[in-house]
Amino acid sequence: MMITTFKLIPFQNKLVALAFTASGGMTYIPTTGNYKVFEILYYSTRSKNPKTQEFWRSPKLFLLFAIPRLSKTSLLELFPGAGIKYIRSSGSAGKILSFDYVNHTATIQLPSGVRKFFSIYSLASLGSVSLSDKKHVSNTKAGYWKTYGKKSIVRGVAMNPVDHPHGGRTKAIKYPRTPWGKTTKFKR
């Protein structure tokens, strides 16, 4: 695959790369801080010793057994073809603790401190996930999202009866009522 461009998903604060495959298809893949535009992503399965592999100097997409022990890794899949489900949050990284070539598993310490077994044939990326500065952004005020054009949503039960059918009567009557006094639950 070749990375052609990056796209920021604004309200999720995720950075993804648009990659073109050799067969002509294209896909979005999550990125780490190591990816660059026009970089070729590929992996090899020739050797279990990463120092003998030629692709070690090129991009950062590997089968898990090709990454050295105690390296930072991210964007992991549990078993081959399962899709990236672990260590996806901005700025996070896990650490490879050990390999068990008899059972074809690797022990990885997740950012939460939990140790989990992964298949050594699953895909992983070197380094931490991109946008590590996200932790410095704080939305501590009520109008944070309003600056981005998102309006707050008020629940109907928090309104007055003239504003919404579910409004008012929060303590006196158990169930929400219509403006005409009939219950909106248990309709027959």
C-alpha positions in Angstrom: 0.0 0.0 0.0 1.1 3.6 -0.6 -0.1 6.4 1.7 -1.3 9.4 -0.4 -2.9 11.7 2.0 -4.0 12.1 5.6 -7.5 13.0 6.9 -8.5 14.4 10.3 -11.9 13.3 11.6 -12.7 16.4 13.6 -15.0 15.5 16.4 -13.4 12.1 17.0 -9.9 13.6 16.9 -8.6 10.7 14.8 -6.0 10.9 12.0 -6.3 8.4 9.2 -4.3 7.8 6.1 -5.7 7.2 2.6 -3.8 4.3 1.2 -3.9 2.8 -2.3 -3.3 -0.9 -2.6 -1.3 -2.7 -5.4 -4.6 -4.1 -6.8 -6.0 -0.6 -7.3 -8.2 -0.4 -4.3 -8.1 2.3 -1.6 -8.7 2.3 2.1 -8.4 4.4 5.2 -6.1 3.1 7.8 -5.4 4.5 11.3 -1.9 6.1 11.6 0.9 6.4 14.0 3.2 9.4 14.3 5.8 7.6 12.1 3.8 7.5 8.8 4.7 9.9 6.0 3.0 10.8 2.7 4.0 8.7 -0.3 5.4 6.0 2.0 5.1 2.4 0.9 3.5 0.1 3.5 4.2 -3.6 3.2 5.2 -6.5 5.4 7.1 -9.7 5.0 6.9 -13.2 6.5 10.3 -14.5 5.5 12.1 -14.6 8.9 11.4 -14.5 12.6 14.5 -12.4 13.2 13.7 -8.8 12.4 17.3 -7.8 12.0 17.7 -9.9 8.9 14.6 -8.4 7.2 15.1 -5.8 4.6 11.8 -4.0 5.3 13.0 -3.0 8.8 14.3 0.4 7.5 11.0 1.1 5.7 7.5 1.8 7.0 6.0 0.8 10.3 3.4 -1.9 9.5 4.5 -5.3 10.6 3.5 -8.8 11.6 3.8 -8.9 15.4 6.7 -11.4 15.4 8.8 -9.0 13.4 8.8 -6.3 16.1 11.6 -6.6 18.7 10.7 -7.3 22.3 10.1 -4.3 24.6 9.2 -2.1 21.7 6.3 0.4 21.7 3.5 -0.8 19.5 0.0 0.3 18.7 -3.0 -0.4 16.4 -3.1 -4.1 17.1 -5.4 -6.9 16.0 -6.1 -9.9 18.2 -5.7 -12.5 15.5 -5.0 -12.2 11.7 -7.9 -10.5 9.8 -9.8 -9.4 12.9 -9.2 -5.7 12.3 -7.6 -3.2 14.6 -9.3 -3.3 17.9 -6.6 -2.6 20.5 -4.4 0.5 21.4 -6.3 2.9 19.1 -6.6 6.0 21.3 -4.6 9.1 20.4 -1.1 9.0 21.9 -1.4 5.6 23.4 1.1 2.7 23.0 1.6 -0.8 24.4 4.8 -2.8 25.1 5.7 -6.2 23.8 6.8 -8.2 26.8 7.5 -11.7 25.4 7.0 -14.1 22.6 5.9 -17.8 22.8 6.7 -19.4 19.4 5.4 -22.8 20.5 1.8 -21.4 21.0 2.3 -18.6 18.4 1.4 -15.9 20.9 2.9 -12.7 22.2 2.2 -11.1 25.5 1.6 -7.3 25.3 1.1 -4.8 28.0 -1.8 -2.5 27.1 -1.8 1.2 28.1 -4.1 0.3 31.0 -1.5 -2.1 32.4 -3.4 -5.2 31.5 -1.4 -8.0 29.9 -3.0 -9.7 27.0 -2.1 -12.5 24.5 -2.1 -11.7 20.8 -1.3 -13.9 17.8 2.2 -13.3 16.5 0.8 -13.3 12.9 -1.5 -10.3 13.5 -0.7 -6.8 12.2 0.8 -4.1 14.4 2.4 -0.7 14.0 5.5 0.6 15.6 5.3 3.6 17.9 2.4 5.4 19.5 -0.9 6.4 17.8 -0.9 9.9 16.1 -2.2 13.1 17.7 -0.5 12.6 21.1 -1.2 16.3 21.9 -4.9 15.6 22.2 -4.4 15.1 26.0 -3.5 18.8 26.3 -6.9 19.9 24.9 -9.5 20.5 27.5 -13.2 21.1 27.0 -14.0 22.3 30.5 -16.6 24.8 29.7 -20.2 24.4 28.5 -19.6 26.3 25.3 -16.7 24.3 24.0 -18.6 22.4 21.3 -20.7 25.5 20.5 -17.6 27.1 19.0 -17.5 24.2 16.5 -21.2 24.7 15.6 -22.7 21.9 17.7 -25.7 22.8 19.7 -26.6 21.3 23.0 -29.6 19.0 23.2 -32.1 19.5 26.0 -34.1 16.5 27.1 -37.9 16.8 26.9 -38.4 15.8 30.6 -36.3 18.8 31.6 -38.6 21.3 29.9 -41.8 22.9 31.0 -45.2 21.4 29.9 -45.7 24.2 27.3 -42.4 23.3 25.6 -42.6 19.6 25.3 -45.2 16.8 26.0 -42.9 15.1 28.5 -42.1 18.4 30.3 -43.0 19.3 33.9 -44.7 17.1 36.5 -41.4 15.4 37.5 -42.3 14.7 41.1 -46.1 14.6 41.3 -46.9 12.1 38.6 -44.9 8.9 38.1 -45.0 8.5 34.3 -44.8 11.1 31.4 -48.1 12.4 30.3 -49.5 14.0 27.2 -50.6 17.6 27.3 -54.2 16.3 27.9 -53.2 14.4 31.0 -53.1 10.8 29.6 -50.1 8.6 30.2 -47.7 8.0 27.3 -46.8 4.6 28.7 -48.8 1.4 28.7 -50.9 2.2 25.7 -53.5 -0.3 24.7 
